[in-house]
Amino acid sequence: MSPVREAWTDDRLDDLSRRVSRGFDRVDADVRGFRAEMNRGFDRVDARFDAMQRTLLQVGGGLIAAIVASAIASQL
């Protein structure tokens, strides 16, 4: 194990600063990628809910039409 340095030189502090900045840049890129992936996932979920809503409206409209037709037929 190397001995612990008591003093930091300007060059070492600059190097540390660059390494920390690169690390944050990498994390920022990862977070941006994750956000983009999540947004694509939400778009797919939204599309599925839209399709389900459309199906429910069609089925509901068909049921209402069947009930009305049945009521009219029973009156004749």
FIKOLZA-1660 file (N, C-alpha, C; in steps of 0.1 Angstrom, whole numbers, plus 5000, padded with zeros to 4 digits):
% residues 76
   i   px   py   pz ch aa at
   1 5008 4988 5000  A  M  N
   1 5000 5000 5000  A  M CA
   1 5009 5012 5000  A  M  C
   2 5005 5022 4992  A  S  N
   2 5013 5034 4991  A  S CA
   2 5011 5043 5003  A  S  C
   3 5020 5051 5007  A  P  N
   3 5018 5060 5019  A  P CA
   3 5009 5071 5015  A  P  C
   4 5002 5076 5025  A  V  N
   4 4992 5087 5023  A  V CA
   4 5000 5100 5021  A  V  C
   5 4996 5108 5012  A  R  N
   5 5003 5121 5010  A  R CA
   5 4997 5131 5020  A  R  C
   6 5006 5139 5025  A  E  N
   6 5002 5149 5034  A  E CA
   6 4998 5162 5027  A  E  C
   7 5004 5165 5016  A  A  N
   7 5001 5177 5009  A  A CA
   7 4997 5174 4994  A  A  C
   8 4988 5182 4989  A  W  N
   8 4983 5180 4975  A  W CA
   8 4989 5191 4967  A  W  C
   9 4995 5188 4956  A  T  N
   9 5000 5198 4947  A  T CA
   9 4989 5203 4938  A  T  C
  10 4991 5214 4932  A  D  N
  10 4981 5220 4923  A  D CA
  10 4978 5210 4911  A  D  C
  11 4989 5204 4906  A  D  N
  11 4987 5194 4895  A  D CA
  11 4978 5183 4900  A  D  C
  12 4980 5178 4912  A  R  N
  12 4972 5166 4916  A  R CA
  12 4957 5171 4919  A  R  C
  13 4956 5183 4924  A  L  N
  13 4942 5188 4926  A  L CA
  13 4935 5190 4913  A  L  C
  14 4942 5195 4903  A  D  N
  14 4936 5197 4889  A  D CA
  14 4933 5184 4883  A  D  C
  15 4941 5173 4885  A  D  N
  15 4938 5160 4880  A  D CA
  15 4926 5154 4887  A  D  C
  16 4925 5156 4900  A  L  N
  16 4913 5152 4908  A  L CA
  16 4901 5159 4903  A  L  C
  17 4902 5172 4900  A  S  N
  17 4890 5179 4896  A  S CA
  17 4886 5174 4882  A  S  C
  18 4895 5171 4873  A  R  N
  18 4892 5166 4860  A  R CA
  18 4885 5152 4861  A  R  C
  19 4890 5144 4870  A  R  N
  19 4885 5130 4871  A  R CA
  19 4870 5131 4877  A  R  C
  20 4868 5140 4886  A  V  N
  20 4855 5141 4892  A  V CA
  20 4845 5147 4882  A  V  C
  21 4850 5156 4874  A  S  N
  21 4841 5162 4863  A  S CA
  21 4838 5151 4853  A  S  C
  22 4848 5143 4849  A  R  N
  22 4845 5132 4840  A  R CA
  22 4835 5122 4845  A  R  C
  23 4836 5120 4858  A  G  N
  23 4826 5111 4865  A  G CA
  23 4812 5116 4865  A  G  C
  24 4811 5129 4868  A  F  N
  24 4798 5136 4867  A  F CA
  24 4792 5136 4853  A  F  C
  25 4801 5139 4843  A  D  N
  25 4797 5139 4829  A  D CA
  25 4791 5125 4826  A  D  C
  26 4798 5114 4830  A  R  N
  26 4793 5101 4827  A  R CA
  26 4780 5098 4834  A  R  C
  27 4778 5102 4846  A  V  N
  27 4766 5100 4853  A  V CA
  27 4755 5108 4846  A  V  C
  28 4758 5120 4842  A  D  N
  28 4748 5129 4835  A  D CA
  28 4743 5122 4822  A  D  C
  29 4753 5116 4815  A  A  N
  29 4749 5109 4802  A  A CA
  29 4740 5097 4805  A  A  C
  30 4744 5090 4816  A  D  N
  30 4736 5078 4820  A  D CA
  30 4722 5082 4824  A  D  C
  31 4720 5093 4831  A  V  N
  31 4707 5098 4835  A  V CA
  31 4699 5102 4823  A  V  C
  32 4705 5109 4814  A  R  N
  32 4698 5114 4802  A  R CA
  32 4694 5102 4794  A  R  C
  33 4702 5091 4793  A  G  N
  33 4698 5079 4785  A  G CA
  33 4686 5072 4792  A  G  C
  34 4687 5072 4806  A  F  N
  34 4676 5065 4813  A  F CA
  34 4663 5073 4811  A  F  C
  35 4664 5086 4812  A  R  N
  35 4652 5095 4810  A  R CA
  35 4646 5092 4796  A  R  C
  36 4654 5092 4786  A  A  N
  36 4649 5089 4772  A  A CA
  36 4643 5076 4771  A  A  C
  37 4649 5066 4777  A  E  N
  37 4643 5052 4777  A  E CA
  37 4629 5052 4785  A  E  C
  38 4629 5059 4796  A  M  N
  38 4616 5059 4803  A  M CA
  38 4605 5066 4795  A  M  C
  39 4609 5077 4788  A  N  N
  39 4599 5084 4780  A  N CA
  39 4594 5076 4769  A  N  C
  40 4603 5068 4763  A  R  N
  40 4598 5058 4752  A  R CA
  40 4588 5048 4758  A  R  C
  41 4591 5043 4770  A  G  N
  41 4583 5034 4777  A  G CA
  41 4569 5040 4780  A  G  C
  42 4569 5053 4785  A  F  N
  42 4556 5059 4788  A  F CA
  42 4548 5061 4775  A  F  C
  43 4555 5064 4764  A  D  N
  43 4547 5065 4751  A  D CA
  43 4540 5052 4748  A  D  C
  44 4547 5041 4750  A  R  N
  44 4541 5028 4747  A  R CA
  44 4529 5026 4756  A  R  C
  45 4530 5029 4769  A  V  N
  45 4519 5027 4779  A  V CA
  45 4508 5036 4775  A  V  C
  46 4511 5049 4771  A  D  N
  46 4500 5058 4767  A  D CA
  46 4493 5052 4755  A  D  C
  47 4500 5046 4745  A  A  N
  47 4494 5041 4733  A  A CA
  47 4485 5029 4737  A  A  C
  48 4489 5021 4747  A  R  N
  48 4481 5010 4751  A  R CA
  48 4468 5014 4758  A  R  C
  49 4469 5025 4766  A  F  N
  49 4457 5030 4773  A  F CA
  49 4448 5036 4763  A  F  C
  50 4453 5043 4752  A  D  N
  50 4444 5048 4742  A  D CA
  50 4437 5037 4735  A  D  C
  51 4444 5026 4732  A  A  N
  51 4437 5015 4725  A  A CA
  51 4427 5009 4734  A  A  C
  52 4430 5008 4747  A  M  N
  52 4420 5002 4756  A  M CA
  52 4408 5011 4757  A  M  C
  53 4410 5024 4758  A  Q  N
  53 4398 5033 4759  A  Q CA
  53 4390 5032 4746  A  Q  C
  54 4396 5031 4734  A  R  N
  54 4389 5030 4722  A  R CA
  54 4380 5017 4722  A  R  C
  55 4386 5006 4726  A  T  N
  55 4379 4994 4727  A  T CA
  55 4367 4994 4736  A  T  C
  56 4369 5000 4748  A  L  N
  56 4358 5002 4758  A  L CA
  56 4347 5010 4752  A  L  C
  57 4350 5021 4745  A  L  N
  57 4340 5029 4739  A  L CA
  57 4332 5021 4728  A  L  C
  58 4339 5013 4720  A  Q  N
  58 4332 5005 4710  A  Q CA
  58 4323 4995 4716  A  Q  C
  59 4328 4988 4726  A  V  N
  59 4320 4978 4733  A  V CA
  59 4308 4984 4740  A  V  C
  60 4311 4995 4747  A  G  N
  60 4300 5002 4754  A  G CA
  60 4289 5007 4744  A  G  C
  61 4294 5013 4733  A  G  N
  61 4284 5017 4723  A  G CA
  61 4276 5006 4717  A  G  C
  62 4283 4994 4715  A  G  N
  62 4275 4983 4710  A  G CA
  62 4265 4978 4720  A  G  C
  63 4269 4978 4733  A  L  N
  63 4259 4973 4743  A  L CA
  63 4247 4983 4744  A  L  C
  64 4250 4995 4743  A  I  N
  64 4239 5005 4744  A  I CA
  64 4230 5003 4732  A  I  C
  65 4236 5001 4720  A  A  N
  65 4227 4999 4708  A  A CA
  65 4219 4986 4709  A  A  C
  66 4225 4976 4715  A  A  N
  66 4218 4963 4717  A  A CA
  66 4206 4965 4726  A  A  C
  67 4209 4972 4737  A  I  N
  67 4198 4974 4747  A  I CA
  67 4187 4983 4741  A  I  C
  68 4190 4993 4734  A  V  N
  68 4180 5001 4727  A  V CA
  68 4172 4993 4717  A  V  C
  69 4179 4985 4709  A  A  N
  69 4172 4977 4699  A  A CA
  69 4163 4967 4706  A  A  C
  70 4168 4961 4717  A  S  N
  70 4160 4952 4724  A  S CA
  70 4147 4958 4730  A  S  C
  71 4149 4970 4735  A  A  N
  71 4137 4977 4741  A  A CA
  71 4127 4981 4730  A  A  C
  72 4132 4985 4719  A  I  N
  72 4123 4988 4708  A  I CA
  72 4116 4976 4703  A  I  C
  73 4123 4965 4702  A  A  N
  73 4117 4952 4697  A  A CA
  73 4107 4947 4706  A  A  C
  74 4109 4949 4719  A  S  N
  74 4099 4944 4729  A  S CA
  74 4086 4952 4729  A  S  C
  75 4087 4965 4724  A  Q  N
  75 4075 4973 4724  A  Q CA
  75 4067 4970 4712  A  Q  C
  76 4072 4964 4702  A  L  N
  76 4064 4961 4690  A  L CA
  76 4055 4949 4691  A  L  C
% end
